[in-house]
Amino acid sequence: MNEVIIDDLDRRILTALQDDASQTNHQLAERVHASAPTCLRRVKRLVDAGVIARQVVLLTPEKLGPTLTAVVEITLDQQGDERQVEFEALVAGESAVLQCYRVSPGPDFVLMVQVVDMPAYHALAHRLFATHKNVRNVRSYFSIYRSKFETRVAV
């Protein structure tokens, strides 16, 4: 894997894009004090190198209807790499699973899950955990209030 060299201008571009990825290239260039062609070239290089994975819109779930957020710890019965990859593939296909982390020590995985309500969570838990032979333990925590949500990565 080739390491990407990130300089001060790249950092300014990445910070500005994390604030607002919808700004035009000209607005971005003005904000980071660079020319528009330079900005365009730099952003393309950062995309091609995989530093910028994708540009998305962040929604406010509560504005779209009821939501239930759960932090779920999963412990597998067999923790071999093949078994972990198998579990990751299972949860990757589930749209309610927003994030999946392999962790250590403690459980094998921590998932961030968002569903409409408790019956939807029960259905998800049954689909993903109860019927999966390699899941040994599931521990769920339900959010009662979100005081911070950030997607920014320090550059």
N, C-alpha and C positions, 0 to 999 in steps of 0.2 A: 504494500500500500504506500503510495507516494504521499509524503507530507506536504501540505499546502502551506506556503509562507504567507502569513497575514500581516500586512503592515498597518500603519496608522490610518490611512485612507480606507482600507478594507474594514477596519474596526468601526470607523465612522459610518460607513455605508451599512454595515450589518446592524449597528445600533439604530440607525434611522429607519431601516426596513422593519426591524422588530417593533418600532413605535407605530409605523403605518406602512404596510406593504402596498397600499393602494395608491400611493402618490406616484405621479408621473416621473419619468426619468429626469425631466428638466427640474421638477421640484426637488427631487432627490439630490441632483447635482448642486443646486443652489444651497440646499441645506448642509451638504458636506463640504462645500467650497471646492468643487472640482468642475471640470467641463462636462457637458452632457455626454459626448462620445467616450470620454474616459470612464465615466460612471457606467455607461452601458457595457463597455468592455469588461470592467471589473465585476459587475453583477453576473455577466455571462460566465466569466471564469469561475466565480464562486459557485454558481449553479453546476457547471460542468464538473467541478472538483467535488461536488457533493456537500459542500459547506452549507449551502442553502438547499435544504431537502425539498421544500415545497412552500408555496404561499397559500394561506388559508384565511377564512373569515372566522372570527371567534364569535359565537352566539351566546346570548344570555339564556340559559335553559329555562329559568323561571318565567320568562316572558312568553315561552312557547307552550306552557301548560305545566301540569304537575310533574315533578321529578323526584326521584329518590336516588341519592348517591351512596354507594357502598364501597368501602375499602375491604377487600377480601384477601385473607391469607390462605394459601393452599400449600399443603404438605403432601408430597407424593409418597407412595409406598416404595417405589423403586426410583432412585434419583439419577440413574445413568444418563449420559448426554442424550442418547437416543430417546429415552423416555421423556426428558425435558423438552426436546424438540417436538416430540409428538404432542405434548400438552400445549405448547406454544401454538402449534398449528391448529389445534382444536379451538383455542380462545381467539385466535386471529380471525376466524371466520364469523365471530359473533360481534355484531355492531354495538351491542350494549357494553362491551368491554372497551373502554376508552384507552387504557394503558395496561401494560403487562410488564412486570419486572422480575427477573431472576434475582433472588436475594440470598445473602448468607451473613451471619448465621440465622437460625430460626426457621421460618417456613421456607419452602423452595421458591414460591412465587407470591407477589403482591399484585393484586389487580385493582384498578379503579373502574367501577361499574356504574353506569347510569341507566336507570329504567324509569318507567312512569310511576309505578307504585309497588307495594309489597307483593301482591299476587304476581306481577311481572317478574319481580326478583325471584320468587319461589319457582316460577317456571324456568327461568334461566339457571338457577341453582340445580334444579332437577336435570335439565339438559346437559349442563357442563360438568357437574360434580357428582351428583348422586348415581348417575348411570356410568360414570367412567371408573373402570376397575382399578386404575392406578392411583386414584385420589384417596389418600388416607384420612386427611383432616381438613376441614374448612372452618375458618373463623371469620365472621363478617362483622363489620362496624358500620353503622349507618350515620351519615352526616345529618346533624340537626341545624347547622348553620355554616356557611362558607365565609370565612373572614378574609381569605386571600386566595387568589388564583392568578398565577403568572405563567407565561410561556417563555419569557425572556431568558436567554442564555448570556451570561457575562462574557463580553469580548474585551 
